[in-house]
Amino acid sequence: MSDHTFKGKLAGLPFVSRLAGARGRAGLDYEGETLGGRTVVRTAPDRHGRLKRVLTVLGTQQSAMWVDDPYGELVFPYLQLFDVGIDALASRPLRVLLIGGGGFAWPRHVLATYPDVALDVVEIDPRMIEIARDHFLLDELEDRYGVSGERRLRVICRDGRDYLASLPGGAYDLIANDCFIAGEPAASLADEDAVVLLHHALVPHGIYLANVVSALAGQAAGPIDDLSEVLGTQFACVSVVPCEPESPVVPSNNVVIASDIDRPYPGAWATFSFAR
C-alpha cells in the first residue's frame, strides 16, 4: 500500500476547499435519476460521529468522502489499493486513465498526492459529472488541475469502451477501471475484445487494474477466476491484491492487476503467469 498520505499537503495548496475543516451538516444533498437509476447523495455521521458524504445508486454505495478531509483519507479502502499501480511504475511523469468517475474520490486523492501524474477520467453519464461538481468538489478539481490550472486533469463524458477504441497505441502508463452501475461491473470492459483494447492503449509493461467484488477461493471466486483468465489472453501476469485476505471465501473488494512483467505488489494474494 502506498506510503503517500495527504496530511501536510493541504497547507501547500493555493486554495482551501470549501469543505476543509468543516463540521458540516447531516442531511439529504441530492435525490434524482441518473443513468444507473435512482441516485441519492446524503451527508451523515459514521458510527464515530464523523461526517461523510455518500453517493448511492439503487441503494448501493458508489462513492464517498469525508467532509472534514475531502482530499485526504479515502473512505473506501480498495481505492487506496489503486495506488499500488502508481507506486509500481518508476517512470515519471505518468499518464493515467480512470474509467468510471462517480464521485471522483480517487481523482481527488491522486491529484493532491502525486504531482507527477496527469489523469484522464472517463465517465459515461453527464448527470453524474454534474453531481460530482455540485457535491463532490469536482469543480474545485477542475479549477486547480484542469485546463485553467495545472492541466493535469481531463474529464471526458464518453462510454469507456468506445473511448478505448479511439486511442492510439501506448496512450497511457496505467489504466484503472472502477466502472460500476449500481452494484454491477461494466460487462463491456471484461471480455477478450475489451482486453485487446486495454493492452493496446498501454505502453509496454504498463499496468491495468480493476476493482472486482469476489471471494478469493471457493464457490464465490468466479469473478476473480474469470477476469484473470480473460486478462491472461493479452497480459503475461495477473496479480490479485485483496482488501480482506483474512476472509478468502467471503466476497469483498479486490484489485486485480495485469501487466506484461511480474512485479512484487504489496499485499498480493496470488500472481498468475500466462504464456505469451
N, C-alpha and C positions, 0 to 999 in steps of 0.2 A: 504494500500500500504506500502511496506517496507520502513523503515526509513534509510536503508543502502544506502549510496552513495559511489562513487569511489573517491571523492575528498579527497586528502591527502594520498591515498593508493599507488599511482604510485611511490612516492618517496621511499616507503618501499620495492619495488620490486628490485631484484638483477639484473634486466635488464631494459633497456629502449627500448620501442617499436620503430621499425624503422619509425613509423608514429607519435610518440609522439612529440607534438609541431609543427608538420609540417604544413606549409601553403599549401603544395601540389600543384597539377596542374590538372586542369579540362581536361577531355578527355575520349576517349574510352579505357578501360583497357582490355577488352576481348569480343569476339563475336564468338560463335560457337554452337555446338549441345550438349545437354545433354539428359538424359532420358525423361525429360519433353518437349523437343523441343528446339526451338531457344532461346539461352541464351546470355544475354548481361550483362557485368559489366561496369558501367560508373561512373566516378567521376565528380560531377557537383555542383555548388553552389545552396543552397536553396534561398528563396526569401530575406533572410537577408544577403546573401553573404557567408554563412558558407558552407564549402565543405563537402559533404557526398558521400560515395561510395555506389552504389545501384546495387543489383543483380535483374534482371528481367528474367522471363521465359514466353515466348509467350506474352510479353508485360505487364505481371502482376508482380508487385514488390513482391519479396520473402524475401529479407533481405537487411539490410543497416547498415552502421556505419559512425560515424563522423570521419573525417580524423584527426582532432585535439584532439580527445578524444576517441580513439577506444575501450578502456576497460571500459569506464565510462558510460556516459548518453546513454541510449538506444534510438534509433531513433523511433522505433515503440512502442507506449505506452502499447499495450497489453502484450508485453514481460515483462514489469515491473510488471504487474499483476501476472505473473507466480511466482514472489517472495512470494506472499501471501501463497502459499502452503508450501514453505520452512519455513516461519516465523510461520506458524501454528503448526509445529512439534517441540516439546520441546526436544526430544531426540537428542543427538549428539554423534558421527558423523552421517551424513546422507548418505545413498546410493540412488542416484538419476539417473533415466534413462530419457533421452530425445530422442524421436522418431522423426526424421527429423532434420538433421543438417543444411542444406542450407548454409548460410554464417556464421554460428556459432556465431551469435550475443548474444544469451542468454548464451551459454557456456563461452564466454569471460567475461561477466558480473558476472556470478555465481562464477566462479573460482577465480576471483580477489576480490569479495566481501565477500564470505563465505568460510573461510579457513577450515571449518569443514565439507565440502561437497565433496564427491567423485562422479564424474559424468561420466556416460557412454553415448555416443551419437551414435545412430544407424542411418546410412544414406544409403539408397539403391543404390545410384548412385556413382560409383567410380570417374567419371569425376567431379561431384560436390565437392567431397572431394579434388580433385586436385585444383579446382578453389578456394576453401576456403583456401588452403595452399598458393596459389600464390597471392591472392588478399585480403583475409580477416584475415590474421595473424594466421591461424590455425597452421602453422609451429612454430610460437612463443609459442602458447599454448602448443603444444606437447613437445617442448624443456623444458618449465618451469614446466608443470603439468603432463606430460606423464611419460612413463617408465624410462626415463633418468633423471627425475626431482622429483617432489613431489609424483608422482604415484597416482594422483587424477583424471586423465583423460584417458579414453579409447575411441578410435574411432573405430566403428565396421561397416564394409561395409556389410550390410545384409538387407533383407526385414524385416520391423518392426514386422509384424505378425509372420513370421517364427521364428524370434528371441524370441518373447514372448512364443511361443510354446515350445521352447527349455529350458525354465527357470524352476528351482525348485521353490517350493512354498516359499513365503516370501523373494524373492531376493532383493527387493527394498523397501525403505520407501516412495518414491514418484516417480510417472511416469508422465511425461509431454509429450503431443502429439502436435507437431507443424508440422505435416506432410501434406504438400500440394504439388501438381504438377500443376504448373501454378496457377489458382485460385480455383482449386478443391481439397477438402479434400480427404484423403485416405479412400475410402469406406470400405476397408478391416479391418479397425480398428473401425468401427461404427456399427457392427451387434452384435447379442447376443452371438455368439460363441467367438468373439474377447473380449467382456466384461468378459466372463468367464476366458479367459487367463489373462486379465489385473488384475482382482480381485485375481486370484491365485498367480500372481507374486508379489503382495504387502504383506507386513507384516500386521498383524491385526491392524485395524484402520489407515492403510496407506492411501495415497491420490493419486488419479488420477485426472489430469486436462488436458483440451484440449482447444485449440483456435477454436472458432466457429463463423463464419460470419453469422449473423442472426439479424432480428428485435427481440425485446423483447416481442412485442404484435402485434396483428393484423394479416393480411393475410401473411405477410412475416416472421412470427415467427416459421414457420415449422421446420427449422433445430434445434433450441433450444428445441422445444417441443419433436421432435422425438428422439434426443440424450438423453434427460432427461429420457424419458420412457425406452429406451434401457438400460441405466446405472442403472435404478431402478430395473432391473431384478436381479442384483447382489449386488448393493450398497444400503445402507439404507437411505442415504441422498445425495441429489444433489443440489448444490448451483450455482447461476449464478452471476458473477461479470462483469458488462459491462464497456466498455471503454467510452461509450456515453449514460449515463442513461437519459440525458435530451431530447433525441430523440428516444423514445421507439419503434416507428413504422418504423424507418429507419434502414435497415440492417447495422450492424457495427461489429467490433470485440468484442467478449465476451469470458471470460474464464469460462468454466463450470468445477466445482469441485465436485468430487464424493468421498465419504468415508462411513465408517460404523458407524461413530459417527457424531453428529451435532456440528459444530464449528462456532463461530461468525467471519466470514471472513469480513474484512473491505471492504466497498463498495458493499456488496452483495445486489442485487436487489430482489432476491427471493430464498427461500430454499424449496425444495420438499422432503417430507418424504415418504418412501416406506416400507410396512410391510415386515419383514423378517421371 
